[in-house]
Amino acid sequence: EVLLDDRKERAGAKFKDADLQGIPLRVAVGARGVKEGVIELKGRREAAARQVPIDDALEAIMAALEESR
């Protein structure tokens, strides 16, 4: 299941809400990251987000979801 948060809020507010809702994996795609060729992944239990090359995004997302089970 995917939740797309396209509200006109700042990223920090969206991230806080995702944590409060218990979203297990946050995938952030932003203009700056796309320009650099990366997306940002953060598991609920991880202390910090990590950047993943766009070409490896699907594999990284699937692996992170498998780890969160």
C-alpha positions in Angstrom: 0.0 0.0 0.0 1.3 3.5 -0.9 0.4 6.8 0.7 1.2 9.9 -1.5 1.4 13.0 0.6 1.0 15.8 -1.9 -0.2 18.4 0.6 1.1 22.0 0.4 3.1 21.5 3.6 6.8 21.7 4.3 8.7 18.4 4.1 9.4 18.3 7.8 5.7 18.4 8.6 5.0 15.6 6.2 7.8 13.5 7.7 6.5 14.1 11.2 3.0 13.0 10.2 4.3 9.9 8.5 6.2 8.9 11.7 3.1 9.5 13.8 1.0 7.3 11.4 3.6 4.5 11.7 4.5 4.5 8.0 7.3 1.8 7.8 9.3 3.3 4.9 9.5 6.9 3.7 10.6 7.4 0.1 11.2 11.1 -0.7 11.6 12.2 -4.3 12.5 15.9 -4.7 13.6 18.1 -7.5 17.1 18.5 -6.0 17.5 14.8 -5.6 16.3 13.9 -9.0 18.7 16.5 -10.4 21.5 14.7 -8.5 20.1 11.3 -9.6 19.1 10.1 -6.1 16.1 9.5 -3.9 15.9 9.4 -0.2 14.9 6.3 1.8 14.2 6.2 5.6 12.9 3.3 7.5 10.8 4.1 10.6 13.3 2.5 12.9 16.4 4.1 11.2 18.0 7.1 12.8 18.9 8.8 9.5 17.8 8.8 5.9 20.0 7.4 3.1 20.3 8.4 -0.5 20.0 5.8 -3.2 20.7 6.2 -6.9 17.5 6.4 -8.9 18.6 3.4 -11.0 18.8 1.2 -7.8 15.6 2.6 -6.2 13.3 -0.3 -6.8 15.7 -2.9 -5.5 16.5 -0.7 -2.4 12.8 -0.1 -1.7 12.0 -3.8 -2.0 14.9 -4.8 0.3 13.9 -2.1 2.9 10.3 -3.4 2.9 11.5 -7.0 3.3 13.7 -5.9 6.3 10.8 -4.0 8.0 8.6 -7.2 8.2 
